Amino acid sequence: MGLFKNTTDVLFRQTEDGKTIYYGKGLFKKGYIIDSEEQKEKIYKYHNRINTFVVPLGIGYAFFVGLAGAPLLGTIPILLLGLFLYFKQKKLIEELPVYEEKLTIKETKKSIVNIFPKWFTIFIMIIGTLTIVMALILPFTLDENMEDITVTMGLLLIMGIPLLGIGWYLYKNKES
């Protein structure tokens, strides 16, 4: 799953003096100094497994729980899995020294923009554009109550405009 691979890579940074810094709690938080290549590999594999298996399976699980109509009961396994992953990560980094410098806004922006491949940003823009077009042609294609059409148009525009904007931003700021 190449789409999720970059989300693991973005959590690791090399400093000018050769230290590896791990931002496991997010790019806006302080990092942790990784002392050995073995330790880095262990943490990298942990995150890569989460991004390769847990994220896609979690999305699929949430989709089917929503279809089944039991979202409250269906969240219990997700919450338990989240707690398990939290404590597993905590155990992996508990001995690591804290790196006091946070990433700058510019470094964080650069990391976030480069997570997704260029084809995915184009896909997001296409979906956003199609959603906006659907909203705009809806009144001309349906013979429904105008109030219902207006609500549907609003929802489609609420989804389409941000998708197009995010896709465009990622596309324009992407490093080739």
PyMOL commands that set and color helices and strands:
alter all, ss='L'
color gray80, all
select helices_A, chain A and resi 2-9+37-68+71-93+105-113+118-141+146-173
alter helices_A, ss='H'
color red, helices_A
select strands_A, chain A and resi 12-14+20-22+31-34+98-99
alter strands_A, ss='S'
color yellow, strands_A
deselect
rebuild
show_as cartoon
